[in-house]
Amino acid sequence: MSCQPTVLEAWREIGGALSSYTAEQQKTHRLALRVRSAGDAWQLAQARYGSGTAGLAAVLGSQRSHLQARRDLQAEGG
């Protein structure tokens, strides 16, 4: 009775689990960067609106993008 096939299957499962974990971590990181970038864009739009060089639509659009990015990150569990 050889346990080699069982051990090899266990190693394959571990490799698959590690790959999945890494992919999820990368996705969460990308979403967090998106939140930060969208937040920066929103702040910039607010500053431009305050100085009269951008309209309210730009502020609201960037705010919407920021909120959507935050929702996506939260939905991912980040």
C-alpha positions as CSV (number, residue, x, y, z in Angstrom):
1,M,0.0,0.0,0.0
2,S,1.6,3.2,-1.1
3,C,0.6,6.6,0.2
4,Q,2.4,8.5,-2.6
5,P,-0.7,9.3,-4.7
6,T,-2.4,10.6,-1.7
7,V,0.5,12.8,-0.7
8,L,0.9,14.1,-4.3
9,E,-2.8,15.0,-4.4
10,A,-2.5,16.8,-1.1
11,W,0.4,18.8,-2.5
12,R,-1.7,19.7,-5.6
13,E,-4.5,20.9,-3.3
14,I,-2.1,23.0,-1.3
15,G,-0.7,24.6,-4.4
16,G,-4.2,25.3,-5.7
17,A,-5.2,26.9,-2.4
18,L,-2.1,29.0,-2.3
19,S,-2.7,30.2,-5.8
20,S,-6.3,31.1,-5.0
21,Y,-5.3,33.0,-1.8
22,T,-2.6,34.9,-3.7
23,A,-5.1,35.9,-6.4
24,E,-7.6,37.1,-3.8
25,Q,-4.9,39.2,-2.1
26,Q,-3.9,40.8,-5.3
27,K,-7.5,41.6,-6.2
28,T,-8.1,43.2,-2.8
29,H,-4.9,45.2,-3.2
30,R,-6.0,46.4,-6.7
31,L,-9.4,47.4,-5.3
32,A,-7.7,49.3,-2.4
33,L,-5.6,51.2,-4.9
34,R,-8.7,52.0,-6.9
35,V,-10.4,53.4,-3.8
36,R,-7.3,55.6,-3.1
37,S,-7.1,56.8,-6.6
38,A,-10.8,57.6,-6.8
39,G,-10.6,59.4,-3.5
40,D,-7.7,61.5,-4.8
41,A,-9.7,62.3,-8.0
42,W,-12.7,63.3,-5.9
43,Q,-10.5,65.7,-3.8
44,L,-9.0,67.2,-6.9
45,A,-12.5,67.7,-8.4
46,Q,-13.6,69.4,-5.2
47,A,-10.5,71.7,-5.2
48,R,-11.1,72.6,-8.9
49,Y,-14.8,73.2,-8.2
50,G,-13.8,75.5,-5.3
51,S,-11.5,77.5,-7.5
52,G,-14.1,77.7,-10.3
53,T,-12.2,75.6,-12.8
54,A,-14.6,72.6,-12.7
55,G,-18.3,72.1,-12.6
56,L,-20.5,70.4,-10.0
57,A,-20.9,67.4,-12.4
58,A,-17.2,66.7,-12.2
59,V,-17.4,66.6,-8.4
60,L,-20.5,64.4,-8.4
61,G,-19.0,62.0,-11.0
62,S,-15.8,61.6,-9.1
63,Q,-17.7,61.1,-5.8
64,R,-19.8,58.4,-7.5
65,S,-16.7,56.7,-8.7
66,H,-15.1,56.8,-5.2
67,L,-18.2,55.4,-3.5
68,Q,-18.5,52.6,-6.1
69,A,-14.8,51.7,-5.6
70,R,-15.4,51.6,-1.8
71,R,-18.5,49.4,-2.3
72,D,-16.5,47.0,-4.5
73,L,-13.7,46.8,-1.9
74,Q,-16.2,46.2,0.9
75,A,-18.0,43.5,-1.2
76,E,-14.7,41.8,-1.7
77,G,-14.2,41.7,2.1
78,G,-11.4,44.2,2.2
